[in-house]
Amino acid sequence: MDNRRVFIKKMAVGSVTIANFGWTSCSKAQLPPRQISNKNPKKGLVLWYSQTGHTERIGGLIQHAWRQKNLKVDGTDYRSFDSDTIKNYDLIAIGSPVQYMDVPINLQTWLASIPNIEGIPVTAFVTYGGHGDGQHHTACSLLEHMATKGGVPIGFSLFGHMSTFAPTWSSMGNSERILAYKDRPNNDTYQQTLQFADLMLQKVSSGEAHFIDREFGMDSVWRVLPQISFTKLLISDHHIDTETCIECGTCVEKCPMDVIDLETGEIDTDGCIACLGCINNCPVQAVQMKYMGKEIYGYNVFLERNQIEILEPKLS
């Protein structure tokens, strides 16, 4: 049976040139040009949405790098941040994984709700699994959301790691494809992060704003398809095994849509966005799910079974 990517690609018709990736600038004509209001930032903010830790690692290292430059920097998952205070910062970095070739729906909703940040320089960092799909688009989308609120885009960077889409190794039999990237993130990833953090400070001090430049590629075609809906068609029997569950609350904490009821073990599958945060993070495999009729297991179990230890950045 075809895997998820093939299933989705078959829904698209035609072929176009694949987009290039990088930490280049992004331009969108309909967004008005803005000037950076403070070229000597004193207070920075690093926000991220992270389900398995990859985006948080990059965000934490950016935070560390900026602190080394004598900035006062706050860093946290956006879900723990009071958005009313966002306008109090001189520089903002926002990070996200690619989910279904785009910014996750929950993060898009949050970004649409934040106050105006007129003149504040903003940068984006995006994490993606394997060779990736949609990472350039996701970074541009993050900057567009921030620019819509008055932020001044100054650039973005993309960071690869091992894929965390649990059905790939559980039910599709494609473990080798995942394991090809088992060395990521590595020291090169973290060196790229430090260089990116420094470059963004240079751009702020020079007043150099960038523009959001959409690159049309095959992923542009696939993104118009209802990928979450397609994926959920292949998911069944999604619930909590209450006998196995230790009621630690990890799945509830990770769920961005608040659709898990620990007491009953029920999951509102209509509201679920198939992010797989519950599956990937449950410490006792109490979260149950079938994909294409086969039981799947989470990211942390996959790491353990393959004796993989994720390299952590050195914050020193």
Helices and strands as residue ranges (DSSP letters): H 4-9, E 43-48, H 54-68, E 72-77, G 78-80, G 83-88, E 91-97, H 105-113, E 121-129, H 135-148, E 152-161, H 167-170, H 175-179, H 187-206, H 218-223, H 227-233, E 235-240, H 250-254, E 260-261, E 266-267, H 277-281, E 287-291, E 294-295, H 299-305
